[in-house]
Amino acid sequence: MTEDVTPFRVSVIESPDGPVIRPHGDMDMATADEFDRVTTPLVNAGQATMTIDMSEVEFCDSTGINTLVRLRNACHGAGGRLSLASLQPQVRLVLDLTGLNEFLSVSPQ
């Protein structure tokens, strides 16, 4: 029996407060480059204040966390800010245990 695997993708929704980035699927070593391909040009184009809607991410390994930390640093370095919203319980737990929940500006919901 084969398991249905939904391919990773990233969508961008424009909002008055800056782009909302919505990754769909696991954030890990296999998908970090795709996430960077979407987010890096936004920061480089001056859209350094953004929200990452994590509602469709059920798993985030150390590579995914590292990708978020690098993006946060790039946003701050460009004068913007990064916020994470709608975290799934497992991803929130990892950020809480590592202490990155405050560093990455995670919404309290």
Secondary structure, DSSP 8 states (H G I E B T S, - for coil): --------EEEEE--TTS-EEEEES-BSTTTHHHHHHHHHHHHHTT---EEEE-TB---B-HHHHHHHHHHHHHHHHTT--EEEES--HHHHHHHHHHTHHHHTTB---
